[in-house]
Amino acid sequence: MAFNINNISTQNGRIAIVTGANVGLGYETTLALAKTGMKVVMACRNLQKAQIATEEIRQQIASADLEVMQLDLSSLKSVREFAETYIDRYDRLDLLINNAGIMIPPFTKTGDGFESQMGVNYFSHFLLTNLLFPVIAKTKDSRIVSLSSIAHERGVIDFDNLHAEKGYSKMKAYQQSKLACLIFAIELQRRIEASGSNVISVAAHPGVSNTNLGRHIPKLLVALIMPIFSFFTHKPEKAALPTLMAALDDNVKGGDYFGPTGYKGMKGKPGKVEPKPHAFDTEVAKKLWTVSEELTGKTFSLK
């Protein structure tokens, strides 16, 4: 049976964290989860924009149970503070949706010295998952959803140039960051199974959608491709469905990957899809895990 968010049973009493919840896919994911009765912690960098998004959602769902908490994914310090605050307030976490991301920005480094796309899209989510895992692990039927992209298909983890110090390609760095997110989701599931934990780690991608993620695409290029753009894209509320399926569908298994099932994964109904083979490279996964622990300053404990 095709996934339909309207057929999901009530999620009252459950809690989700959605990073980047105030805009684009994060907003649509938050809106849909709120409709199920789930409490959503909106982990956002800009509190003012997050508050506006909260009010917009409550205009549609008067009963929406939402809480805004500050999280700046360009700062590991902010990630640590967010996790500490969350654990102080709550003793459960049913869903961690690592959604927030940036795409093809001009070259910048985070305060921790990471190339910005690897820092925001991957390293901060690695640390966030690590810090929150103890509370996730003690929550029955909990899941971690990592957002990847069809861009992973051409991605390569360049361990000799992770921080773009030997040259920066906007797109290669984006592809690398999204491949890293997918490799992480799969490797996390391997380690969860080895540890005996019942947490499920899965991944999803939205296909192609006109969201703020594309704000760094040159305006001239946008103008040129707009006439055909609609044929290969879908609206953010459709693009969020693979994430929601990964988070809520009863038939999900650890390590699954969800995305649009239409032409080249760009749009279409949500369903289980196949990552490219290099996403399953265990040697790259182990090395990336070790490097991630070193660079974020915390060993990942699954106990």
WOGIZI-V624890 format. One record per backbone hydrogen bond with DSSP energy under -1.0 kcal/mol. NH is the residue of the N-H (numbers start at 0). CO is the residue of the C=O. If there is no record, write none. Layout:
NH_CO, NH_CO
This chain:
6_3, 7_4, 10_35, 13_10, 15_38, 16_94, 17_40, 18_96, 19_42, 25_22, 27_23, 28_24, 29_25, 30_26, 31_27, 32_28, 33_29, 34_30, 36_33, 37_32, 38_13, 39_64, 40_15, 41_66, 42_17, 43_68, 49_45, 50_46, 51_47, 52_48, 53_49, 54_50, 55_51, 56_52, 57_53, 58_54, 60_56, 63_60, 66_39, 68_41, 70_43, 74_71, 78_74, 79_75, 80_76, 81_77, 82_78, 83_79, 84_80, 85_81, 86_82, 87_83, 88_84, 89_85, 93_14, 94_14, 95_142, 96_16, 97_144, 98_96, 109_113, 110_73, 112_109, 115_107, 118_114, 119_115, 120_116, 121_117, 122_117, 123_118, 125_121, 126_122, 127_123, 128_124, 129_125, 130_126, 131_127, 132_128, 135_131, 136_132, 137_133, 138_135, 141_138, 142_93, 143_199, 144_95, 145_201, 146_97, 147_203, 151_148, 152_149, 153_150, 154_151, 158_156, 160_157, 163_160, 172_168, 173_169, 174_170, 175_171, 176_172, 177_173, 178_174, 179_175, 180_176, 181_177, 182_178, 183_179, 184_180, 185_181, 186_182, 187_183, 188_184, 189_185, 190_186, 191_187, 192_188, 193_189, 194_190, 196_191, 199_141, 201_143, 202_255, 203_145, 204_257, 207_265, 210_208, 213_210, 214_211, 216_213, 221_217, 222_218, 223_219, 224_220, 225_221, 227_224, 228_224, 230_227, 231_228, 233_207, 237_234, 238_234, 239_235, 240_237, 243_239, 244_240, 245_241, 246_242, 247_243, 248_244, 251_248, 254_200, 255_252, 257_202, 258_270, 260_268, 261_266, 264_261, 265_262, 270_258, 272_256, 278_275, 279_276, 280_277, 284_280, 285_281, 286_282, 287_283, 288_284, 289_285, 290_286, 291_287, 292_288, 293_289, 294_290, 295_291, 296_292, 297_292
